[in-house]
Amino acid sequence: MDTNGVTFERRPTRQVMVGDLPVGGGAPVTVQSMTTTKTADVEGTLQQIYALAAAGCDIVRCTCNEPEAAEGLAHIVPRSPVPIVADIHHQYRRALEALEAGVHCLRLNPGNIRRPEHIKTVASEARDRGVPIRIGVNGGSLDTALYEKYGGRVTPEAMVESALQEIAYFDEVGFDQIKISVKASSVPLMIEAYRQLSEATDHPLHLGVTEAGPPPAGLVKSTAGIATLLAEGIGDTIRYSLTADPVEEVRAGRQLLEAMGLRERKNVDLIACPGCGRAEVDVYEVANRAMEAFEDRQIPLQVAVMGCVVNGPGEARDADIGIAAGNKRGHLFVKGHNVAVVPEDEMVDALVDWADFIVEHGVDAALERVDSTLAAREAAGDRADLLERQGDDANHTGEIVSLIRSHRN
Ligand code: SF4
């Protein structure tokens, strides 16, 4: 993503290694998700892990809620293409079993593994094996004593105190390979909790809005919380918690990081005009078809879908490749230069073909791929034809302005 030179300064944090993957300490912000299968179902879980990794997931978490899940992890870890985190609630023995299974990280919830000796046993074992732990404080399962201490409410201070208490247990056994999250379903609450936590510690932070719900509300809430913090330089790894296929979580996470210039573009950045009186096609429909065509392809280009050839190539001149409609035809342009004309129903296929070509050979080769004078002439002809048919003022702006002025008299 071209951010026009604007970058977000990141808060310095320590670095932990999740398997071979660095988190914090200036490493690229990573995307996480969680499987929804029974972890004991090894093949089913691995299928989901492969799909998540293919969508760009860097780290996958699997529940380790029963002994069979820990045994499943022993089969899953060696075959997984990405590091695996075991999610532990209530039973510290599952944490020990998950470590035995070779997981690359544990996630513990301080609200439901309460006994200090259990926490220290797990931390000592993780320390000896060089495995990091995420302290996953969750607003919905805050330690009861802290809940009461803060007046029967979940507050940012209570969440931060819960995390710091857990760190203190880890300190006692000399364990510092820690990541921390203070997730809540309330966006303002989680933002403030992370802000306070980032002042209190330099351990890497895992960001998320918990129980965000199904899209689009879940996407909006997650983005509001995660993006706000990332723009302040806070956050080293992220997860969208959506009530949806976890692959959707990964796509959203990657798109956010790419949009904010925090990760290299891996997938298409599809831009489209909103359509107006000049539009020669249903821009919404063509953009959706293009989105579907590019969905599973790793094409790191900006692709434009524009409603008319009058303004489209100019308005989207920075796009690597784009298409604009005119006279039942699609005008393909590369970096604002017309390169080809195709029938309207072949617009999306042509877009994909040219995008593939650019990925393989580069923009300059694409501009030399054909004699573009013909395409430019055809585009100029269709542009002139549209202007003649629609006039200079296809959106009737002049009439509207006159109407506005008439109200003043
Ligand atoms: S002028 Fe053309 S490119 Fe611009 S919004 Fe209207 S249809 Fe889209």
Boltz pocket constraint, residues with backbone or C-beta under 6 A from the ligand:
constraints:
  - pocket:
      binder: B
      contacts: [[A, 273], [A, 274], [A, 275], [A, 276], [A, 277], [A, 278], [A, 279], [A, 280], [A, 306], [A, 307], [A, 308], [A, 309], [A, 310], [A, 311], [A, 312], [A, 315]]
      max_distance: 6.0
